[in-house]
Amino acid sequence: MVRFCVGDDPLIFKQVDNLKNKLLPLLLRIVLEGIGMTCRIKIIQGNDIFQDIVRQKKSVIFSFWHNRIFFLSYFVYRYCHKKGFFLSVLISQSKDGDIISGMVQQVKVRSVRGSTSKGGFYAIKGMLKSIKEGYALVTTPDGPRGPKYKFQSGTIYISSLGKVPIVPISCAFDKAWVFKSWDKFMVPKPFSKVYVSIGQPVQAPAELQENEVIKYQTNLENSLLNLSSEFIERQIR
């Protein structure tokens, strides 16, 4: 007697995985754009810096903390990519990264895979290629695994090698969901008020010395912390 067990068929598993890989990025995109479109956005600091970058389509590295990636990805997509200032996003080589990569490819944003923990060489190589082609870059300097609010060195090396400045960005919400993840991941609730802060661009020198890296890490870390500070959040509530 021949017994057929459909659930053990590797083709079935492959088809299920393919369906999941298509549906999850699409669902994430719908949620991201759906929430983002309802939010009332106000740039409370650095609007002139941001408008100048977008107007001139300057190659820069937009950097923000990992826990704000949900909304700020939407922000730079809406105000940069949709206006013809194309983006290249650094995404980790993880299962979560696969979903995010699938989503950004749907909206024709370039995905560069890698992180400080895995695929770092190829990540830097891919980012430098994007700079040469006129893209603005997006990185989360404390991602993908933390420590939270610690500015890692990879973005600084890209700035040095690519000769482009790092632009720190942060935001605060009047209403948001905060998840119990390592970074306290934040998602604004629909129809929230979102306040965006943009810091001064920081350019790492082309001839970057090892003993200078920590100085730039500290500078940018403090800048992002100030842009994300509880004081600013209290001021806008």
Backbone hydrogen bonds in HBPLUS format (Angstrom, degrees):
<---DONOR---> <-ACCEPTOR-->    atom                        ^
c    i                          cat <-CA-CA->   ^        H-A-AA   ^      H-
h    n   atom  resd res      DA  || num        DHA   H-A  angle D-A-AA Bond
n    s   type  num  typ     dist DA aas  dist angle  dist       angle   num
A0008-ASP N   A0005-CYS O   2.99 MM   3  5.66 155.4  2.05 118.8 126.0     1
A0009-ASP N   A0006-VAL O   3.01 MM   3  5.24 163.2  2.04 112.3 117.3     2
A0012-ILE N   A0009-ASP O   2.97 MM   3  5.38 126.8  2.27 107.8 120.8     3
A0013-PHE N   A0009-ASP O   3.28 MM   4  6.75 157.9  2.33 151.4 156.9     4
A0014-LYS N   A0010-PRO O   2.93 MM   4  6.16 154.0  2.00 144.8 152.1     5
A0015-GLN N   A0011-LEU O   2.91 MM   4  6.15 155.0  1.97 146.2 152.8     6
A0016-VAL N   A0012-ILE O   2.88 MM   4  6.15 156.5  1.93 152.9 159.6     7
A0017-ASP N   A0013-PHE O   2.91 MM   4  6.15 159.1  1.96 148.3 154.0     8
A0018-ASN N   A0014-LYS O   2.90 MM   4  6.12 158.0  1.95 147.4 153.6     9
A0019-LEU N   A0015-GLN O   2.93 MM   4  6.13 155.4  1.99 144.6 151.2    10
A0020-LYS N   A0016-VAL O   2.90 MM   4  6.13 159.5  1.94 149.3 155.1    11
A0021-ASN N   A0017-ASP O   2.83 MM   4  6.02 156.7  1.88 150.0 156.5    12
A0022-LYS N   A0018-ASN O   3.15 MM   4  6.35 128.5  2.43 135.7 147.7    13
A0022-LYS N   A0019-LEU O   3.20 MM   3  5.24 138.0  2.38  95.9 107.5    14
A0023-LEU N   A0019-LEU O   2.85 MM   4  6.03 161.9  1.88 154.0 159.6    15
A0024-LEU N   A0020-LYS O   2.99 MM   4  5.77 168.4  2.00 148.7 152.3    16
A0027-LEU N   A0023-LEU O   2.82 MM   4  6.07 161.1  1.85 160.2 165.5    17
A0028-LEU N   A0024-LEU O   2.90 MM   4  6.07 162.0  1.93 153.6 158.6    18
A0029-ARG N   A0025-PRO O   2.93 MM   4  6.11 155.2  2.00 144.0 150.8    19
A0030-ILE N   A0026-LEU O   2.98 MM   4  6.25 157.6  2.03 148.6 154.5    20
A0031-VAL N   A0027-LEU O   2.96 MM   4  6.21 163.0  1.98 152.6 156.8    21
A0032-LEU N   A0028-LEU O   2.85 MM   4  5.97 167.6  1.86 152.3 156.3    22
A0033-GLU N   A0029-ARG O   2.90 MM   4  5.99 176.3  1.91 155.4 156.7    23
A0034-GLY N   A0030-ILE O   2.80 MM   4  5.65 147.6  1.90 137.7 148.5    24
A0035-ILE N   A0031-VAL O   2.92 MM   4  6.01 168.4  1.93 152.3 154.3    25
A0036-GLY N   A0032-LEU O   2.91 MM   4  5.92 162.1  1.94 146.0 151.8    26
A0037-MET N   A0033-GLU O   2.94 MM   4  5.86 158.4  1.99 143.9 148.0    27
A0038-THR N   A0035-ILE O   3.06 MM   3  5.42 138.1  2.24 106.6 118.2    28
A0039-CYS N   A0036-GLY O   3.24 MM   3  5.34 143.1  2.39 100.1 110.2    29
A0040-ARG N   A0192-SER O   2.88 MM 152  6.28 165.5  1.90 162.1 166.7    30
A0194-VAL N   A0040-ARG O   2.83 MM 154  5.96 171.4  1.84 152.5 153.4    31
A0042-LYS N   A0194-VAL O   2.92 MM 152  6.30 151.8  2.00 164.7 173.2    32
A0196-VAL N   A0042-LYS O   2.89 MM 154  6.15 159.1  1.94 143.6 150.7    33
A0044-ILE N   A0196-VAL O   2.90 MM 152  5.98 143.7  2.03 149.4 160.9    34
A0198-ILE N   A0045-GLN O   2.82 MM 153  5.65 154.8  1.88 127.1 135.7    35
A0050-PHE N   A0046-GLY O   3.07 MM   4  6.35 165.8  2.09 155.8 158.8    36
A0051-GLN N   A0047-ASN O   2.89 MM   4  6.06 168.9  1.90 155.5 158.5    37
A0052-ASP N   A0048-ASP O   3.08 MM   4  6.10 155.2  2.15 140.8 147.2    38
A0053-ILE N   A0049-ILE O   3.13 MM   4  6.38 156.8  2.19 148.2 154.2    39
A0054-VAL N   A0050-PHE O   3.00 MM   4  6.27 166.3  2.02 157.2 160.4    40
A0055-ARG N   A0051-GLN O   2.84 MM   4  5.89 162.7  1.87 147.3 153.0    41
A0056-GLN N   A0052-ASP O   3.07 MM   4  6.09 163.2  2.10 145.1 149.2    42
A0057-LYS N   A0053-ILE O   2.83 MM   4  5.61 112.4  2.30 134.0 150.7    43
A0058-LYS N   A0053-ILE O   3.12 MM   5  5.24 154.0  2.19 140.9 147.8    44
A0057-LYS N   A0054-VAL O   3.24 MM   3  4.87 143.8  2.38  90.7 101.2    45
A0137-LEU N   A0060-VAL O   2.83 MM  77  6.18 170.8  1.84 163.9 163.6    46
A0061-ILE N   A0165-PRO O   2.89 MM 104  6.22 147.6  1.99 156.5 161.9    47
A0167-VAL N   A0061-ILE O   2.74 MM 106  5.82 168.8  1.75 146.4 149.7    48
A0062-PHE N   A0137-LEU O   2.78 MM  75  5.97 157.4  1.83 155.1 148.7    49
A0139-THR N   A0062-PHE O   2.95 MM  77  6.39 159.7  1.99 160.3 165.4    50
A0063-SER N   A0167-VAL O   3.00 MM 104  6.01 166.2  2.02 140.6 142.5    51
A0169-ILE N   A0063-SER O   2.92 MM 106  6.05 154.4  1.98 161.9 161.4    52
A0064-PHE N   A0139-THR O   3.25 MM  75  6.82 153.3  2.32 155.7 161.5    53
A0068-ARG N   A0065-TRP O   3.08 MM   3  5.68 163.4  2.11 118.1 123.4    54
A0069-ILE N   A0066-HIS O   3.19 MM   3  5.26 165.9  2.21 113.6 114.0    55
A0186-MET N   A0067-ASN O   2.97 MM 119  5.62 163.8  2.00 144.3 146.3    56
A0072-LEU N   A0068-ARG O   3.11 MM   4  6.14 163.4  2.14 165.2 165.7    57
A0073-SER N   A0069-ILE O   3.01 MM   4  5.53 147.2  2.13 133.2 139.4    58
A0074-TYR N   A0071-PHE O   2.95 MM   3  5.16 116.0  2.37 101.1 116.7    59
A0075-PHE N   A0071-PHE O   2.88 MM   4  6.23 151.4  1.96 147.9 157.4    60
A0076-VAL N   A0072-LEU O   3.04 MM   4  6.20 172.4  2.05 150.2 149.4    61
A0077-TYR N   A0073-SER O   3.05 MM   4  6.09 148.7  2.15 139.3 148.8    62
A0078-ARG N   A0074-TYR O   2.83 MM   4  5.95 162.6  1.86 152.5 157.0    63
A0079-TYR N   A0075-PHE O   2.97 MM   4  6.13 166.0  1.99 154.9 158.5    64
A0080-CYS N   A0076-VAL O   2.87 MM   4  5.28 128.3  2.14 130.7 139.3    65
A0081-HIS N   A0076-VAL O   3.33 MM   5  6.87 150.6  2.42 144.2 151.4    66
A0082-LYS N   A0077-TYR O   3.00 MM   5  6.23 154.3  2.06 170.3 174.4    67
A0083-LYS N   A0080-CYS O   2.91 MM   3  5.30 146.6  2.02 109.7 120.5    68
A0085-PHE N   A0080-CYS O   3.04 MM   5  4.99 158.6  2.09 140.9 134.7    69
A0084-GLY N   A0081-HIS O   3.06 MM   3  5.29 156.2  2.12 116.4 115.8    70
A0136-ALA N   A0086-PHE O   2.91 MM  50  6.27 167.6  1.93 160.9 163.2    71
A0110-ARG N   A0087-LEU O   3.11 MM  23  6.30 150.6  2.20 162.5 153.4    72
A0088-SER N   A0136-ALA O   2.84 MM  48  6.16 143.3  1.97 158.1 165.3    73
A0138-VAL N   A0088-SER O   2.95 MM  50  6.25 135.2  2.16 155.2 155.1    74
A0089-VAL N   A0110-ARG O   2.82 MM  21  6.17 165.3  1.84 163.6 160.8    75
A0112-VAL N   A0089-VAL O   2.86 MM  23  5.92 171.6  1.87 159.1 156.9    76
A0090-LEU N   A0138-VAL O   3.09 MM  48  6.24 173.7  2.09 170.8 169.6    77
A0091-ILE N   A0112-VAL O   2.81 MM  21  5.98 166.0  1.83 158.6 162.1    78
A0114-GLY N   A0091-ILE O   2.78 MM  23  5.97 152.9  1.85 142.9 149.1    79
A0098-ASP N   A0094-SER O   2.89 MM   4  6.23 137.5  2.07 141.8 153.1    80
A0099-ILE N   A0095-LYS O   3.37 MM   4  6.76 150.8  2.46 143.3 148.6    81
A0100-ILE N   A0096-ASP O   3.09 MM   4  6.44 164.4  2.11 152.7 156.7    82
A0101-SER N   A0097-GLY O   2.76 MM   4  5.84 160.9  1.79 149.5 155.6    83
A0102-GLY N   A0098-ASP O   2.97 MM   4  6.12 154.1  2.03 140.6 147.5    84
A0103-MET N   A0099-ILE O   3.01 MM   4  6.32 148.0  2.12 143.8 152.7    85
A0104-VAL N   A0100-ILE O   2.97 MM   4  6.30 166.1  1.99 159.4 161.1    86
A0105-GLN N   A0101-SER O   3.07 MM   4  6.17 152.9  2.15 147.0 154.2    87
A0106-GLN N   A0102-GLY O   3.30 MM   4  6.46 137.8  2.49 134.2 143.8    88
A0106-GLN N   A0103-MET O   3.06 MM   3  5.24 130.2  2.32  99.4 112.6    89
A0107-VAL N   A0104-VAL O   3.22 MM   3  5.38 132.1  2.46  97.4 108.9    90
A0109-VAL N   A0104-VAL O   2.86 MM   5  5.12 167.6  1.88 154.2 150.3    91
A0108-LYS N   A0105-GLN O   3.09 MM   3  4.76 160.6  2.13 100.6 103.7    92
A0115-SER N   A0118-LYS O   2.75 MM   3  5.25 140.4  1.91 142.5 153.7    93
A0123-ALA N   A0119-GLY O   2.96 MM   4  6.08 145.9  2.08 148.2 158.9    94
A0124-ILE N   A0120-GLY O   3.03 MM   4  6.26 164.9  2.05 154.5 156.4    95
A0125-LYS N   A0121-PHE O   3.01 MM   4  6.22 162.9  2.04 148.4 153.8    96
A0126-GLY N   A0122-TYR O   2.87 MM   4  5.96 158.2  1.92 142.6 148.4    97
A0127-MET N   A0123-ALA O   2.92 MM   4  6.14 155.5  1.98 149.3 156.2    98
A0128-LEU N   A0124-ILE O   2.93 MM   4  6.12 161.0  1.97 153.3 158.0    99
A0129-LYS N   A0125-LYS O   3.09 MM   4  6.31 151.0  2.17 143.3 151.0   100
A0130-SER N   A0126-GLY O   3.07 MM   4  6.35 150.9  2.16 141.4 149.0   101
A0131-ILE N   A0127-MET O   2.97 MM   4  6.32 152.9  2.04 149.7 156.9   102
A0132-LYS N   A0128-LEU O   3.12 MM   4  6.39 161.2  2.15 148.8 152.5   103
A0133-GLU N   A0129-LYS O   3.21 MM   4  6.47 135.7  2.42 138.4 149.9   104
A0133-GLU N   A0130-SER O   3.08 MM   3  5.09 129.1  2.35  94.5 108.5   105
A0135-TYR N   A0130-SER O   3.01 MM   5  5.35 167.1  2.03 149.5 145.3   106
A0134-GLY N   A0131-ILE O   2.96 MM   3  5.16 163.4  1.99 111.6 114.9   107
A0143-GLY N   A0140-THR O   2.94 MM   3  5.39 164.9  1.96 122.6 126.5   108
A0152-GLN N   A0141-PRO O   2.97 MM  11  5.34 166.1  1.99 132.3 136.9   109
A0146-GLY N   A0142-ASP O   2.97 MM   4  5.02 122.6  2.31 141.5 157.3   110
A0156-ILE N   A0153-SER O   2.98 MM   3  5.30 123.6  2.30 107.8 122.7   111
A0157-TYR N   A0153-SER O   3.14 MM   4  6.51 153.7  2.21 157.8 165.7   112
A0158-ILE N   A0154-GLY O   3.11 MM   4  6.42 153.4  2.18 148.7 156.2   113
A0159-SER N   A0155-THR O   3.01 MM   4  6.26 155.1  2.07 143.8 150.3   114
A0160-SER N   A0156-ILE O   2.98 MM   4  6.25 155.8  2.04 146.7 153.1   115
A0161-LEU N   A0157-TYR O   2.89 MM   4  6.03 175.8  1.89 155.0 156.2   116
A0162-GLY N   A0158-ILE O   2.78 MM   4  5.63 156.5  1.83 146.6 154.1   117
A0163-LYS N   A0159-SER O   2.89 MM   4  5.48 118.5  2.28 130.4 141.8   118
A0164-VAL N   A0159-SER O   3.23 MM   5  5.03 145.5  2.35 128.7 137.9   119
A0166-ILE N   A0202-VAL O   2.75 MM  36  5.07 170.4  1.76 137.1 138.9   120
A0202-VAL N   A0166-ILE O   2.81 MM  36  5.07 155.2  1.87 140.7 148.8   121
A0199-GLY N   A0168-PRO O   2.87 MM  31  5.23 172.0  1.88 154.4 157.2   122
A0170-SER N   A0197-SER O   2.90 MM  27  5.29 158.7  1.94 155.0 160.3   123
A0197-SER N   A0170-SER O   2.88 MM  27  5.29 169.1  1.89 140.8 144.0   124
A0172-ALA N   A0195-TYR O   2.92 MM  23  5.28 140.1  2.08 137.8 150.4   125
A0195-TYR N   A0172-ALA O   2.90 MM  23  5.28 167.7  1.92 156.5 160.6   126
A0174-ASP N   A0193-LYS O   3.10 MM  19  5.57 148.2  2.21 151.6 158.1   127
A0189-LYS N   A0175-LYS O   3.08 MM  14  5.68 168.0  2.10 123.7 126.5   128
A0177-TRP N   A0187-VAL O   2.76 MM  10  5.20 164.9  1.79 158.2 156.5   129
A0187-VAL N   A0177-TRP O   2.95 MM  10  5.20 158.8  2.00 149.9 156.1   130
A0179-PHE N   A0185-PHE O   2.82 MM   6  5.19 166.7  1.84 155.0 158.5   131
A0184-LYS N   A0181-SER O   3.15 MM   3  5.04 158.5  2.20 103.4 110.0   132
A0192-SER N   A0189-LYS O   3.09 MM   3  5.60 128.1  2.37 149.4 144.9   133
A0212-GLU N   A0209-GLN O   2.90 MM   3  5.27 155.2  1.96 112.1 120.5   134
A0213-VAL N   A0210-GLU O   3.28 MM   3  5.55 148.3  2.38 105.0 113.1   135
A0215-LYS N   A0212-GLU O   3.08 MM   3  5.26 118.8  2.47  99.9 115.0   136
A0216-TYR N   A0212-GLU O   3.19 MM   4  6.60 156.8  2.25 155.5 161.0   137
A0217-GLN N   A0213-VAL O   2.88 MM   4  6.16 156.8  1.93 153.3 160.9   138
A0218-THR N   A0214-ILE O   2.88 MM   4  6.06 163.7  1.91 151.5 155.1   139
A0219-ASN N   A0215-LYS O   2.97 MM   4  6.15 160.6  2.01 146.1 151.8   140
A0220-LEU N   A0216-TYR O   2.97 MM   4  6.06 172.6  1.97 152.0 153.7   141
A0221-GLU N   A0217-GLN O   2.84 MM   4  5.86 155.4  1.90 147.0 155.1   142
A0222-ASN N   A0218-THR O   2.93 MM   4  6.01 163.5  1.95 148.1 152.3   143
A0223-SER N   A0219-ASN O   3.00 MM   4  6.21 151.3  2.09 140.8 149.5   144
A0224-LEU N   A0220-LEU O   2.94 MM   4  6.16 165.6  1.96 152.1 154.6   145
A0225-LEU N   A0221-GLU O   2.91 MM   4  6.09 155.1  1.97 146.9 154.8   146
A0226-ASN N   A0222-ASN O   2.87 MM   4  6.02 156.1  1.93 146.9 153.0   147
A0227-LEU N   A0223-SER O   2.97 MM   4  6.22 155.5  2.03 146.4 153.4   148
A0228-SER N   A0224-LEU O   2.95 MM   4  6.05 130.5  2.20 136.3 149.2   149
A0229-SER N   A0226-ASN O   3.30 MM   3  4.91 167.2  2.32  99.8 102.7   150
A0233-GLU N   A0229-SER O   3.17 MM   4  6.53 161.4  2.21 146.3 151.7   151
A0234-ARG N   A0230-GLU O   2.79 MM   4  6.01 150.8  1.87 148.5 156.1   152
A0235-GLN N   A0231-PHE O   2.97 MM   4  6.22 148.1  2.07 145.2 154.3   153
A0236-ILE N   A0232-ILE O   3.23 MM   4  6.51 141.0  2.39 147.1 155.6   154
